[in-house]
Amino acid sequence: MIIPVRCFTCNRVLASKYEKYLEIVNTEKDTENIITGAANIDPKKETVQQKAFKAIGINDRYCCKRHVITHIDLVTKI
């Protein structure tokens, strides 16, 4: 499965921004894990994903964030 070319909700182009998002997220070490529910997470501190969204320019819409965050790259697994 490949990243959708455009957001299904607002029609913003996403496919060209996904590679840059992966580069930013993979270069920085993220010590926080939201899934585990650790009590020591500071909600005021900006996460790696939030920094990446600002860098690629999709920090204002949650519909675009949904596509980028939930995308699973199946091409590498096949």
Number of C-alpha atoms within 10 A of each C-alpha: 10 10 18 15 14 15 18 12 10 10 11 14 15 19 15 13 17 18 12 15 20 13 11 17 17 11 9 11 9 11 9 14 11 9 6 7 9 10 7 8 12 10 7 6 8 9 16 18 18 14 15 18 21 12 14 16 11 19 15 10 13 11 15 21 18 11 17 21 11 9 14 13 11 9 8 7 6 6
